[in-house]
Amino acid sequence: LVLEEQCFDSVKPDSLIPFALNREKGLLACKRWLKKRFFAPSKFKKDININTIKGVYYPVWTFDSTTDTVYAGRLGKTYTTTRRDSKGNTHTEVKIRYFNVSGTRRNYFDDVTVNGGRTISDKTLSRLQPFPQSKYVVYSSEFLAGFFANNYTVDPYTAFKTAEERMRETIRRQIIASYNADVVDYLNMSMNHVGKSFKYMLMPVYITAAKYRDKLYNQYVNGCTGKITGSAPVSPAKVTLVSVLGAAVVAGIVFLLKYL
């Protein structure tokens, strides 16, 4: 299926990553992945029934930005003290030593990727990454021949807000780590963009559906790297067995610590 240019509403894709795996290799990789699911029923793994595999160019937004952040706050480090009471018993206490921080920080963000659709969840898309930057090509409708292509349903302004939140969280973590702080009393940040840009891209994804006992389980294959994520049926008997064995191991350790 080749979509006409006007199908992409007001923003046309800038670039895409072509499929590197054909359908046969994608299907084979998916079956191998399912066979390795430990908790999947043995009967399912013996005869995996994948009744569909669909190659989709999936929409994402990527954002680049240079940010300057002014911050001020109160952080803390934990430390322990020991004391001996009147009976000679030793007590250990955990305390926090607080200190004030302030400063500026410049960050460079490259290709902060935000989900542009609703078909694939953010969690699934994150697990499929990375999509190698070295494989990017300029968008051309010719690449879509033989594949489906999803238009974006998350507009660029909404996507940029999500990207900003991720940038802000990254900066926050870096500031805290730079002071080796364990505790945050408060940390105020003012982030400004010195320069920013975005791309509307299409990523190659195979979507498969494995059937077991009249229920479908979806898998997703990175059409460039072959990385796979998704769901598979779970055998209650295997889960129970592992739980029982785990409880037995814990009980054995407790017994050894108590009586040996």
NORWO-V288696 format. One record per residue. RES is the residue in one small letter. SS is DSSP state (h for helix, s for strand, l for the rest). PSI is psi in whole degrees, 0 to 359 (none if undefined). Layout:
# NORWO-V288696
RES:SS:PSI, RES:SS:PSI
This chain:
# NORWO-V288696
l:l:123, v:l:118, l:l:143, e:l:155, e:h:322, q:h:351, c:h:344, f:h:28, d:l:227, s:l:343, v:l:125, k:l:145, p:l:141, d:l:319, s:s:173, l:s:169, i:s:117, p:l:155, f:l:129, a:l:336, l:l:136, n:l:174, r:h:321, e:h:316, k:h:323, g:h:318, l:h:317, l:h:317, a:h:321, c:h:318, k:h:320, r:h:320, w:h:318, l:h:323, k:h:338, k:l:358, r:l:110, f:l:317, f:l:359, a:l:144, p:l:141, s:h:323, k:h:322, f:h:315, k:h:334, k:h:325, d:l:78, i:l:125, n:s:93, i:s:110, n:s:359, t:s:145, i:s:125, k:s:125, g:s:123, v:s:132, y:s:110, y:s:138, p:s:135, v:s:156, w:s:140, t:s:139, f:s:137, d:s:141, s:s:145, t:s:125, t:s:144, d:s:127, t:s:127, v:s:131, y:s:156, a:s:142, g:s:189, r:s:114, l:s:172, g:s:155, k:s:138, t:s:149, y:s:161, t:s:146, t:s:152, t:s:146, r:s:156, r:s:127, d:l:183, s:l:338, k:l:1, g:l:5, n:l:142, t:s:133, h:s:135, t:s:132, e:s:141, v:s:124, k:s:167, i:s:130, r:s:110, y:s:153, f:s:151, n:s:146, v:s:154, s:s:157, g:s:191, t:s:156, r:s:134, r:s:135, n:s:149, y:s:116, f:s:131, d:s:123, d:s:55, v:s:112, t:s:131, v:s:135, n:s:128, g:l:0, g:l:188, r:l:351, t:l:320, i:l:132, s:l:160, d:h:320, k:h:316, t:h:316, l:h:321, s:h:322, r:h:336, l:h:341, q:l:156, p:l:155, f:l:110, p:l:128, q:h:331, s:h:345, k:h:359, y:s:139, v:s:158, v:s:136, y:l:136, s:l:137, s:h:342, e:h:329, f:h:338, l:h:351, a:l:125, g:l:359, f:l:162, f:s:156, a:s:122, n:l:133, n:l:157, y:l:145, t:l:350, v:l:116, d:l:160, p:h:330, y:h:318, t:h:318, a:h:322, f:h:325, k:h:320, t:h:317, a:h:319, e:h:318, e:h:320, r:h:321, m:h:315, r:h:318, e:h:322, t:h:315, i:h:318, r:h:313, r:h:320, q:h:321, i:h:313, i:h:317, a:h:327, s:h:338, y:l:4, n:l:39, a:l:146, d:l:336, v:s:142, v:s:115, d:s:307, y:s:155, l:s:107, n:s:135, m:s:141, s:s:109, m:s:130, n:s:143, h:s:120, v:s:322, g:s:143, k:s:150, s:s:165, f:s:160, k:s:144, y:s:116, m:s:160, l:s:128, m:s:142, p:s:121, v:s:130, y:s:131, i:s:123, t:s:163, a:s:115, a:s:133, k:s:136, y:s:120, r:l:51, d:l:18, k:s:141, l:s:140, y:s:122, n:s:143, q:s:154, y:s:131, v:s:126, n:s:113, g:l:356, c:l:312, t:l:341, g:l:3, k:l:140, i:s:144, t:s:169, g:s:203, s:l:161, a:l:155, p:l:154, v:l:135, s:l:116, p:h:326, a:h:319, k:h:320, v:h:317, t:h:316, l:h:314, v:h:321, s:h:317, v:h:316, l:h:320, g:h:318, a:h:323, a:h:320, v:h:315, v:h:316, a:h:321, g:h:320, i:h:317, v:h:317, f:h:315, l:h:319, l:h:330, k:h:324, y:h:353, l:l:none
